[in-house]
């Protein structure tokens, strides 16, 4: 498996304190306008995916389904994480670009 740039960048963002994770914190960041990118684990429950999909659409925040809960958590130094928000605009844009490159090349 080739090294995943998206997950590496999420790790960097987490180390710099630019990630909030977990449903409650992610939701709070979106509603307070602090989230610039939301990532929901591909194996998150349907309810979780739908809730964040609706919320991010309403607040105009880009959202992607990416990796699984265990992988997301591992790369940001936590346990399982079904959702996370990137709170640094520059990092969020860079990560989003990487995700778009991966999504279009698969």
Long-range contacts (C-beta under 8 A, 24 or more apart in sequence): 4-67, 5-98, 6-66, 6-67, 6-95, 6-98, 6-99, 6-102, 7-67, 7-71, 7-72, 7-75, 8-75, 9-91, 9-94, 9-95, 9-98, 10-39, 10-72, 10-75, 10-76, 10-84, 10-86, 10-95, 11-75, 11-76, 11-77, 12-91, 13-76, 13-86, 13-88, 13-91, 13-95, 14-75, 14-76, 14-77, 15-77, 16-88, 16-91, 18-86, 18-87, 18-88, 18-91, 19-76, 19-84, 19-85, 19-86, 19-87, 20-84, 20-85, 20-87, 21-72, 21-73, 21-76, 21-78, 21-81, 21-83, 21-84, 21-85, 22-81, 22-82, 22-83, 22-84, 23-48, 23-51, 23-82, 23-83, 25-85, 26-52, 26-83, 26-84, 26-85, 27-51, 27-52, 27-55, 29-85, 29-87, 30-55, 30-56, 30-59, 30-61, 30-85, 31-55, 31-59, 33-59, 34-85, 34-87, 35-59, 35-61, 35-85, 35-86, 35-87, 35-92, 36-61, 36-62, 36-85, 36-86, 36-87, 36-88, 36-89, 36-91, 36-92, 36-93, 37-61, 37-62, 37-63, 37-64, 37-85, 37-86, 37-92, 37-93, 37-95, 37-96, 38-62, 38-63, 38-64, 38-83, 38-84, 38-85, 38-86, 39-63, 39-64, 39-65, 39-66, 39-67, 39-72, 39-83, 39-84, 39-85, 39-86, 40-64, 40-65, 40-66, 40-82, 40-83, 41-65, 41-66, 41-67, 41-68, 41-69, 41-71, 41-72, 41-81, 41-82, 41-83, 42-66, 42-67, 42-68, 43-68, 43-69, 44-69, 44-82, 44-83, 45-82, 48-82, 48-83, 52-83, 61-85, 62-92, 62-96, 64-96, 64-99, 64-103, 66-99
